[in-house]
């Protein structure tokens, strides 16, 4: 026996997800209204029909579909296990999507997911279909894009071993729910796998489209940002392999002419700086941030003009802040803002810098400057509130 069942996620919504609660209530209401298992004879075979006779017209029938059926079928369910399973997954993943999109946006995602999964089923199957699985798949696909790095606590039962394990949402949803359950293990003929895959596809690509166009605010942690960082690392590796030095900005080493003679101390200094840069790159590759931060401080002491690559410098500044090295962290953040002026999330760096100046370095002027700049550009409600509260404290102390 092998069972995998997600039971909770590592994040909670900031606001009450009224739309998700409403959709769950609507599904339960229509289930109680339409569910009435009874015997029927179809083509000479006696079967158990799950719905009341008048409700059969609201199922999606691919051979002769009506427009309303592309929505109505998503509020019908085959049995109690069917409705409980769908509503549990809707509750598990839908609350945070509701919080991110708002009530109206979330309902639109759910209904559009039902429509697109219905279209996918019609194109791939001729059997009638009912159930919210396609719409729930769209919500789950949206969760994969918006919160891929969150952890899903999964209950597992393998023979005599029963426990839980935390798995990143990207891998659990992408591999287990989408790839394994709907592509590899297609063993249950009554399940509409085409509707599931269409729902996942719609949820994933609709969120990527909203993030890429700016209609939905992006964070450092969503799939779109992860793809952008991966692409930047790819470009960075290609550029470095061609001879570009990211610390000096030069394409190739400067050639020393015969008449140019360097002293022994200069050569030692250059060798030390080169070795430190190499060690920082190695430690960052290993994700050993404490050691990379220590080496960075040693590098700036040897040559204050040295500037690591963008993501290296940001990670090091964050590490210094987490180690309560506030002066060093502030200097690293300042260097970051000075050299990487086009960074798309500079307001978050300014928020962090403003908090350091305000709470730890007693620099109200610099704190107010950075906090004011950050407040004008932040979009995440929690960060906006934090910024405004900190700015109010700085202004109060300045009176």
N, C-alpha and C positions, 0 to 999 in steps of 0.2 A: 504494500500500500504506500502510495506517495501522494501527499496533498500539499499544495502551496496556496495560501489564502492571505491576501493583504488585509491588515486589520486597522492600520492608522498611518498617517503621514507625519513628518516632522515639523510641519508648519500649520498654523491656524489662521483663519481670516481675521482681518482687522475689524470688519463690519459684519453685522448679522446678515447672512445670505438669504434674504427673504424670497428671492426668485427661485432659488433651488428648493427651499422648503415648499413653496407653492407648487412647483412642478412635481415634487414627490407626492404631495397631497392630492394633486389632480390625477396622477397615475393610480393612486390607491382608490380614489373615488370612482374612477371609470372601471377599475378592476371589479370592485364590489357591485357596480351597476350592471356590468355585462357578463360576469363570470357565472356560468351555470352549466356544469358538465352534464351531458345527457347522451343517451345512446341514439345513433342514427345509422341508416343503411345507405351506403354510397357504392354504386356499381355492384350491388349484391353482397357487399362486405359490411358487417356491422362494426362501427367505430364509435369512439367517444368524442363528441364535439364539445369544446370547452366553453363556447359562448352561447348566450341566448340567441334565438333564431333571428331576431331583428338586428342584432349587433354584427352578424356576419357580413353585412354590406360595407362595414367600415374597415375590414381587413384589406390589405393591398393585394389585388389579384393581377399578376403580370399579364395574363392573357387578355384582360379587358379592364385596365386600370382607369379609375376616375381621379380627377385632380385632388379631391378632398382626402382620398385614401392615402396620399403620400404624407399626410400629417396624422390622420385619425388612427392609422394602424399602430403608430408609436405609443398610443395610450391604451392598447389592448394587450392582455397577457394570457398565456396558455394555462398556467396553474399557479399555485401559491409559491412554489420554488422559483418559478420564472420571475414573478413580480418582486420577491424578496431579493433575489440576486441582482436584478437590475437597479433597484432602489438603493441597495447597499453601495454599489459602485458609484451611483450618482451622488450619494451623500459623501462618500470617501473623497472623490476627486472634484465634485461639482462646487463644493463650498468655496474653495480658494479661487476657482475660475469665476464664480459669481462675484467675489470680492474684487478681482482684477478687472473684469469687464463692466461691472455695474449690473443692475437688475435688468434693464432693457437689453443691453448687449448680450447678456447671458441667455435670456429667453430667445433672442434671435439666433444665437449659436445653436441652441438646443433644437429649435424647430428646423433651421436650415440643415443641421446634421441629420435630422429625421428624413428630410426631403432627399438629400443627396444619397444617403444610405439606401433609401427606397428606390431611387433611380438605379443605383448599382445592382440591387437585387433583381430588378426588372430586366436589366441587361444580361444578367448571368444566370437567371433561373426562371422557370415557369411555374413554380409552386407559390401558392398564397403565403403571405407572411404577416406576422403580427409581433408586437413587442417593442420596447424602448431600447433594445440593445444597440441599434445603429446610432441613435441620438446619444446614448451614453458613451459609445465608442468615440464619437466626435468630441465630447467633453474630455474624455481620457486622452485623446490625441492632443487636445489643446493643453492639457496639464503637462504632457511630455515636453511641449515646446516652451511653456512659460515657467515651469519649475523642474527642469531636468536634473538638477543637482540636489534636490531634496531627498530625504531618505524615506523609504516605505518599509514599515515594519511588517514582515511576512511571517505568518505562522506556518510551520512545516511539520509534517508527520511522515517519517520514513521508517517503516517497519516498527521497531521499538523506540525510535528516537523522536521525541516531541519537544519542540522548542520554537524560538523566534529568531529571526535574523534581519538586520537592516540592509536594504539593497537600494542603491540610487535609482530614482524614478526612471531615468533614461534607459537603464538596462532592464529593469523589471517590466516596464510597459513595452519598450521596444522589442525585447527578446521574448519574454514570457507571454505577455498578453497578445501582442500582434503577430510576431513571427512563429512562435511555437504553437500557440492555441489555434491560430487561424490559417496557418500555412502547412506546418508539419503534421500536427495532430488533428486532421479533419476527419474524425472517425464517427461523428454523430450525424446521421443524414438529416435529421429534423432541424439542425441549426443553420441559420442563414449566414454562412461565412462571407458571402459576397457583400451583404449589407454591413457586416462588421468592418471589413477591410475598407469599404467605401466611406464609412463613418470616420474611421481612424485617419484616412487620407484627407478628408475634408477638414477635420479638426487640426491636423498638423499644418497643412498648407495655408489654411485661412489665417492661422495665427502668425505664421512666418510672413505672410503678405502684409498683415496689419503692422507687424514690427518693422519690416523693411521700409514701409512707406511712412512711418512715424505716426500713423493713426492710433497706435497703441504704444505707450511709453515702454522703452526697453530698460533692462537692468543688466548688471554684470553677470547675472546668473541664469538668464534664459538661453534657449538653444540658439537663437539668432546671434547673440553676443559670443557664445562659444564658437560658432562657425566663423565669425569675424576674427576672433583671436587665433583660431587655427590657421586661417588664411594669412594673417599677419606673420605668424611664426613660419609658415611655409615660405612667404616672400623673404622674410629675414634670413632664413637658412640659405635660400638661393643667392641672395645678395652677398652674404658673408663668404659663401663658397667661391664666389667670383673674385674675392680679394678685398672687399670693402671692410674697413675697420670701424665698427659702430661706436667705439669710444672716441676716436680722433676725428671721424668723419672723412677720412682720407681713403682713396680707392686703393692705393698701394703705398708701401713704405717709401719714405723719402730717401733718395740716393745720396750718399755722402761723396762729395767730390774729393779728389786727391788732396787739395789744399785745406779741406775742412777737417780739422782734428778735434776730437772730443776728449775731454779729460777722463781720467779713470772714474772719478766720482759721478760724472754725467752718465757714463755708460752703466755704472751700477744702478743709478737712479732709474734709467730707462728700462733696464732689465727687471728691476723690482716692480715697476708699474706694469710692465708686460705680464709678469708672472701673476700679479694680483688680479689683473683683468681676466686672465685665463682661469684662475682659481674661482673667481666670482661666477664665471659662466658655468664651470663644472658644478659648483654647489647649487646654483639655480636649477641646473638640469636634474640634480638629485632631489630638488625641493627641500634642501637643507637651508632654510631661510635664516635661522640664527647665525650660522657660520658665514653665510653670504653677507649678512648685515655687518658682522664684525670685520670681514675683509673689506667691505665698502668704506667703513670708517678709516681703516688703515690706508686705503687708496686715496681718500680725500685729504688725509694728513700728508701724504707724500706729494700729491698734486691736486689742489682744490678745483682745477678746471676739468677734471675727468667727469664725464657724464655717461652712465650706463645706458643701455637700450631702455626704451620706454617702460615695458612691462617689468623689467628687472628693477628699475628705479622705484616704481610704484610699489612693488612687492616688498622691497627693502624698507621703504619709508613706513609702510604698514607694520612691518616687523619691528622696527625701532620704536614705533608708537606703542605696540603691544608689550615691549620690554620696558616701558616707562622712561625711555631715553628721549625726553620731550624736545630738548634743544636740537639734538641730532635729527629727530624725526621732522621737526619744523624746517630745518635747513634742507633736508631731502625733498620735502613737499614743495618748498619754494623753488628749488632747482628744477623740479619736475614741471611746475607751472611756467617757469621761465623758458625752458627749452622745448617743451611740448605744448605749445599754445593752442594747437588744433585738436587736443584731446576731447573726445565727444562727451566725456563725463567730468569735465573740469570742475563743475559745481560741487560734486561730491568730495573732490580733493580740497576745494576751498572750505567746505563745511568742516572737514576734519581739521584743517589748518586753523580755522577760526576757533574751534573748540580747544585745541591745544594752547593757542595764544590766550584764550580767555581763562581756562581753568587751571593751567599749569605754569605758564610763563609770565603771567600778569602783564600782558601787553594789550591793553584795551583798544588802542588805536588800530593795531594790526588785526586784532580779533574782529572789531566792527567792520573793517574794510573787507575782510574775507567773508564774513557772515552775510553782509549786505549783498555782495556779489553772488553768493550761493543762493540766498533766499529768492532772488529774482529769476533763477533758472531751474530750481528743483521742482519736480513734479510728483514724487512719491509722497503721499500724505504724511506718513510717519516722519520722513526726513524734513519736510517743510515745517511741521510742528516743532521738531527738535531745534531747527535753525532759528525759528522765530522766538522760541522760549530763551535760547541762549543769547540771542541778540538783545532781547529785552533785559536780561540780567546785566549784560555789558553796559547798556545805556543807563541802567539804574545805578550801577557802581560809579559811572562817570559824572553823575549829578553832584 
